[in-house]
Amino acid sequence: MTGILLTQYDGAFLGPIAKLLGFLMEGIFNFLDTIGIPNIGVAIILFTLVIYMLLLPLTIKQQKFSKLSAKMNPELQAIQAKYKNKKDNESVAAMNAETQALYAKYGVSPTGSCVQLAIQMPILMALYRVIYAVPAYVGKVKDVFMVLVDKLYVQDGIRDYIQTLQNSKTFSKQFTNELFTGNDPTYVKNTIIDVLNRASTSEWKDMVNVYPSLSDQINDTAQKIASFNSFLGLNIANSPSFNVKTGWANRDFLIVLGGIMIPLLAALTQWINTKLMPQPANSQDQSQNQMAQSMKTMNLMMPIMSAFFCYTLPIGMGIYWITGAIIRSIQQIIINKHIDKMDIDAIIEKNADKAKKKLEKKKETAEKMSAYASMNTRSISNKANINNNMSQAEKDEAYNKAMSNASKAKPGSIAAKANMVRDYNDRNNK
């Protein structure tokens, strides 16, 4: 297998995640190849399914958080109303204490939903990188390109030619890289593959006219890649906009219909998905109402954005987008039924008991530390043999010496913590 490192996305954060997902994509494609279905479109569907199944526990946790938050909101609004327009330190501290107690009661965190999204977003963004550059991660696909690219590399003007192709602007940074301008063989070949992977059907045909001596290799490669990319009669390397344009010019209305259906299905599935998501409830708090309104606007814009992106990007991305929306919708229906069957009141009661026990344990620990500090101070006084027959200077010297020995307690030990309590009490008693 040829080296595939340079064509992979090399971002410091998303790069390693994309590489890990690339191993998964390659495994799926190799499995399909083994059973006689080496198809990138099918691989994308299975790949998306596996990823969303792996993310299912996070999705369930996020929806459970939303359900508990909706149940908690009336009590949270009551606390906010209670301390409305009270800006003094005592009121702010009391409001924070009551709010924290409420969150503990329901077992949720103010940042709980954000944490789930923060985990999922890098994975989904890296997933996009893999699907957008399949040959960089699937060795068998790249090997098909490499048979032709090895011969194209020695052709005059090949580096200038690939920069004339429609999607070459995506790789403008690679064209200015010193490895490309310096004609590094590995880097140039990988860049050629990157561009050819986005080449349209018409561009493959034009390449035969530019390099007639390689017509057999070009046609053979184009045919194999087309078989990898063919999905329901559409070439997933082409964009729907390209299909509509060329289909209309050639009076091939099936191609036009296919080009139109991809963005329409993307918008429809995204709209269904947003409708199944938990919707924010009406609130008396103006800021929360503004947030709810923003969510509604976003739910309206997402289907439109999906249609736009899936009309201009390669059909392979549209397949991923549609598959992801369908899987999320199915998951959402199942999760909604599961959560509806849950006894939310029992969960709240359980969380309240946990919060109460945690608070009692914390209070008990504080009392033990205070008692230990008191005992430790008395012990120090005894060890110093401080008595009334000593002068004040002798008493101070003995006490300071004993305190110095006590301060050498092992960090993190109960003695060390007790000393901290003692010091705190000494400062407050001055």
Secondary structure, 3 states (H helix, E strand, C coil): CCCCCCCCCCCCCHHHHHHHHHHHHHHHHHHHHHCCCCCHHHHHHHHHHHHHHHCHHHHHHHHHHHHHHHHHHHHHHHHHHHCCCCCCHHHHHHHHHHHHHHHHHHCCCCCHHHHHHHHHHHHHHHHHHHHHCHHHHCHHHHHHHHHHHHHHCCCCCHHHHHCCCCCHHHHHHHHHCHHHHCCCHHHHHHHHHHHHHCCCHHHHHHHHHHCHHHHHHHHHHHHHHHHHHEECCEECCCCHHHHHHHHHHCCCHHHHHHHHHHHHHHHHHHHHHHHHCCCCCCCCCHHHHHHHHHHHHHHHHHHHHHHHHHHHCCHHHHHHHHHHHHHHHHHHHHHHHHHHHCCHHHHHHHHHHHHHHHHHHHHHHHHHHHHHHHHHHHHHHHHCCCCCCCCHHHHHHHHHHHHHHHCCCCCCCHHHHHHHHHHHHHHHHC
